[in-house]
Amino acid sequence: MGGQYRITGDKYPRMRRPRGRRRLVFLVVASVTALGLVGWGTLQLIDVFTGKGDKATAAGTKGDCTSTAGPSAKATATSTTSTTSTAAGTLPRPGQITVNVLNATPRSGLAKQTADELKKRGFRIGDVGNATAAYDKKVNGAGILLGAKGAAQAALPVLGTQLSGAEVKTDGRAQADQVDLIIGTAFKSLTKKEDADKALATLSGPRPAASASAKSC
């Protein structure tokens, strides 16, 4: 019977692989990828909630602050310190200031008493007596410190440490190292020596100056 069925021609039927295997491979790859993404996302969430990301950012900021403090910043700080020290050094000492003590009140003896105390504190004393008509019985406060325009940032602030609340004025005189202390109606006494010494030390010390370009770290 085998002779009745023959295969003729040069074409033979091809066997195809079952489609089920391809689908299986695809599903396996997709599952692995999905699991990987889920795991990566979970790690990111853990970092966020535990604050590791913030620590890294803070460390980076600190590094930037350290790196920006280069030689130029140090030079600027040195220059600022030098400038403030020089400015403070221009203030005269009490022994370089001559004070005229003038009484503008009806109470007698205030000018001499105040002059004697200022002398003990190191000031040079000039004229001692009654105030001129322009100020006599016309000063309602503790007193007036009067001097040349050049004394406004030198002798007058130094004298002002000895009488708190005094009004500062300038006139047309030429000598900046000679100033007037005009005693007013509200005058009771000079500032306590300890407080005056502290105020004078603060005034004579270096004044800190903040740089506008400084970076806060």
Secondary structure, 3 states (H helix, E strand, C coil): CHHHCCCCCCCCCCCCCCHHHHHHHHHHHHHHHHHHHHHHHHHHHHHHHHCHHHHHHHHHHHHHHHHHCCHHHHHHHHHHHHHHHHHHHCCCCHHHCEEEEEECCCCCCHHHHHHHHHHHCCCEEEEEEECCCCCCCCCCCCEEEEEEHHHCCCHHHHHHCCCCCCEEEEECCCCCCEEEEEECCCCCCCCCHHHHHHHHHHHHCCCCCCCCCCCCC
